[in-house]
Amino acid sequence: MKITTAQLDAFSAVLDLGTATAAASVLNTSQPSITRAIKQLEDATGLLLFNRTKGRLVPTADARDLALVVEDNHQGMLRIQEAAKGIRRRRIGHLRIACLPAFAQGFIARALADFLPLNPQVSVFVRPLASTDIRDAVSKGLIDIGIAAYEVEAPGVRSTRFTECAEVAVLPQAHPLAERRELTPADLATQRIVRLAGGDPYRTRLDTLLSGCAGQAPALDGPVIEVETSAAACALAAEGVGIAVINPLTALDFVSSGLVLRRLTHTLPFITALVRPAQTGKAPLADAFATTLATRRDADLATAKGLCAAGA
């Protein structure tokens, strides 16, 4: 005999409540229906599940063991129901976004502020990830659209250039170098620099640039200030700890903290890629958000350029 969901529901209710009458009330059915379902479950399993004692159904040891499996089944049903809700949400609108941590706090938030008023029914999920994790998530179809550092080439991933903009120096407004319109490598070499982690290619590139300033590089020879993210570098710069050299999109997030942006005479390109699954069919929401991202990028870069030019 086949075990049914109704039998398992009756079993769980009787296990919790102790009587068929109470179980029937909770399940909105009749007491005979509960009794019949329990008998059918016992026949199907070949187990005695309850002893009838003074009007109560007392679970046997076999019933206790079976209850563990039944609970797993109920949890599985709940997961199926949640998955169905997720599928229904995707029909309404569902956008899964991944980005570098440097973009999660400011740039993506500004882009979503542009996008969501035009798409108020869309559910949005933002995940800050490392570039390799973004690539892997996109290739597996777990992310609809992402922004990763550098160039991205991987099976299952469609990649296009998103930014190729010059990095900028960020420093407190009261810093002596803030009076200049642009800073040279020699200017930076005399200062304490808040640098990214040692394995970061942008950190390596900056160190190489500074090492060319022979005899003038306290930035390399003095105590090290090393952080994992551009946002952390900006936060330290805002406190006057040192100067950071980062991408202009993240730098904008900290202008309100009293930081100023200055051009570098030696261009250090900041390159990112817009990545999407290669095989997705039509994806109108991701297409629309890609357009929003490009518009927001252009506006932010123009703002950053204007702030860099504001130096004396």
N, C-alpha and C positions, 0 to 999 in steps of 0.2 A: 504494500500500500504506500502511496506517495505521501510524504510529509508536506503539509501546507502551512502557509503563513498564518492562517487563522488558528491552526492548532498550536503553533508556537506562541502566538499572542495569548491564547487562553492559558497555556502552560505558565508563561511568565506572570500573568495576572494572578493566577491561583497561588503560585509560589510566593508572591509578594503579600497577598491578602488573606490567604488561608482558607477561603470558602469559595464555592462556585457562585454563590449568590452575590458576594461582593465583587467578584471578578466580572460577573455579568453586568453589574451596575456600571462599572468603570468602562467596559467595552461596549456598552449600550446594546446589549443583546439579552437573551433569556438564560436562566439557569440551566435548563435542559440542553441548550446549545453548548454551553461551557462543558457540562458533564460529558456530552457526546464527543466534543473535540478532544478532551483529555483521553477518553477511551480509545479513540481513533489513533492518537499519538502513541499510546501504550502498545496498541496492536502493530503499528508501523515500525516501532523501535524494538519490540520484544522485551520491553522493560516495564517493571512495576514502578510507577513514578510517585504514587501517593498512597498512603494508608488512610483509610476512612476511620476516624476516631472522634466520637462524640460530636458529630456534625461538622467536623473540620477535616480538611485534606492535608495530611502531614507528609511533607516531602521525604522520600527515601534517599539513601546515599547516592543511588543511581541518578535520581532527579537533580541532586546538587551537582554532580559531575556534568550532566547534560546541560544544566543551566549556564555553565561557563561557555559552552559552544553556542548556545542560543543567544547569549549576550553578544558574542562576536558577530553572529548573524544579524542581530538588530543594528549593531554599529555599522556593518556593511550596508544595510538598507539605508541608514542615515547618510552614509557617504554617497550612495547612489542618488538620493534625493538632493543633496547639496550639489552634486555634479550636474544634475538636471537644472537646478536653479542657475548654475553658472552658464550652461548652454543657452538658457532663455535670456540671460543678461547679454550674452554675445549677440543674440538676434536684435536686441534693442541697441546695443553698441558697446564695444569692449575693446580697449586699446591697452596693450602691454608694452611698456616703454622701459628700455635700459639705457643707462648713460654712465659716463665717468663720474666718480664722486665729485669732481670739481664743478660739474654742471648741475648736480642734483639740487643744490641749495638755492640757486639763483636763476640760471639761464632757463632750465626746464620749467621752473615755476612761472617765469615770465611768459614763456611760450604757451603754457597751459592757460594762463590768465587771458591770453589772446584767443585761444582755441575753444575753451569750454562755453563761453557765452553764446557761441554760434552752434554748439553741440551739447546742449544741457542734459540730454538723456544718456550721454556716454559715460560708462564706468572706466576709470583710468587707474592703472597700476604702474607705479614707478619703482624701478629697482636700480640703485647705484651699484655698479659692478666694475671689476677690473676688465681691461680690454679683452683678455683671453676668455674670460667668463661670458662677456657680451657676445663674442663671436660664437662660442659653443651654444649658448642659449638660443641665438638666432638660427643657427644651423639645425637645431632640433625642433624649431617651430614653437619654442616657448616664449619668444619675444616677437612682437610685430614690427618694432622699429627701434633702432638703437644708435647711439653715437659712441664710437670707439676711437682710441688714440691711434695715430699713425695710419698706415695702409692696412687693409684687411683683405686677405685672400684665403678663402676656405671653401670646401665643398658645401653646397647648400646655402651659401651666403651671397647676396647681391650687394656690392659695395660701391659707393660713389664718394668723391671728395666732398667734405662738408666745410672745413676751414683750411686755409693756408694763410694765416695772418701773423704779423710780427708780434712776438712777445713784448711786454712792456715792463718797466721797473715801477714798483709801487713803494711809496715811502710816505712818512707822515708829512703833513703840510708844513710843519715847523722845521723840517730837516733842511740844512743849508743847501743840499743839492736840489731841493724842490724849486729853487729859484731859476733853475736852468730849463730850457725847452727840451733838451735831449742830453743823454748821458753816454759817455764813452766807456769802453772796457776799463781804461785806467781809472775813471771815476769810481766804478764799481769795485775795482781791486783794492781801493783804499778803505772800503767800508766792510762792516760785518754783514754778510749775506745769509739770509734764511734760505736754506737749500732743501731740495727734495731728497728722498732716500737715495742711497748710493747706487742702487741698480737702475735708477730711472735714466733713460737716454737723454732727457732734457737736462738733468743734473750733470751728466757726463759732458754734454756739449758746453754748458756754462763753465764748468771747471776748466775745460780746454781753453776756452776764450780767456778766462782770467789768468791762467798759467802763462799766457803769452805776454803778460805785463811784467817783465823781468824786474825783480827787486821791489815791486810795488804791490804785493799781493797779500796783505794781512787777511783778506777774505779767505785765502786758502791756508795760510800759515797759522792763523790764530785759532781760538776755540771754535768748535763746530756747532752750528745750530741746524739740526736736520729734522724734517717733518715728513709725514707720509702724503699729505695732500696740499694742493694749492691754496685751499681755503684756510688751512692751518698756517701756512706761510703768511697769508694776508693778515690773519688775526694777530700774529706776532709782530708784523710790520706796523700794524695799527697801534700797538702798544709801545712802539719806539725801540723794539729789540734789534731790528736790522732792516735791510732792504730786501724785498723779494722780487724775483724776475719770473713772471707768470703770464698766462694767456689773458688777453684783454677782456674776454667774456666773464671770466671769474673775477677779475680785478674790479669790474663794475659793482659787484655785490658789496664791496667794502668802501666805496666812495663816501657813503653816509657815516662811516666810522672815522672819517678824517684823513683818509689816504688820498694821495694824488698820483696820477699816472704820468709817466714820462717816456718818450721814445728812446730807443737805443740807437746809437750810430751804427752799430753792427747788427744787422737783422738776424734774429733767431726765429725761424718760422715755427708756428704752432700748427701742426697738421692733424686733422681728425677725419674720420670717415662716417658717413651715414650708412648703416647696414640694415638689411631687411632679408627675410627668407627668400631664397631664389624661386621656389615653387609655391606660390600661395593662391594663384588665381586672382580674382578681383579683390582688392582691399581698399575700398574707398575711404575708410577712416584713416588708415595709415597714409594714404596718398594725401589726404587733406592736412594731416598733421605734419607731413614732410614739407608741404608748402608753408605752413605756419612757422615751422622751425627756420626755414630759409629766410622768411621775411623778418623774423625776430633777430636772427643772426646779423643780417644786413643793418638793421636799425641799431643794434647794440654796438657793432663795430664802428658805425658812424659816430655814435655817442662817445665811444672810447677815443676815437681819433680827435674829436673836438676837445676832450678833456686833456689829452696829451699836448695839444696846441695851446692850452691855456697858460702854460708856463711863461715866465717873464722873458 
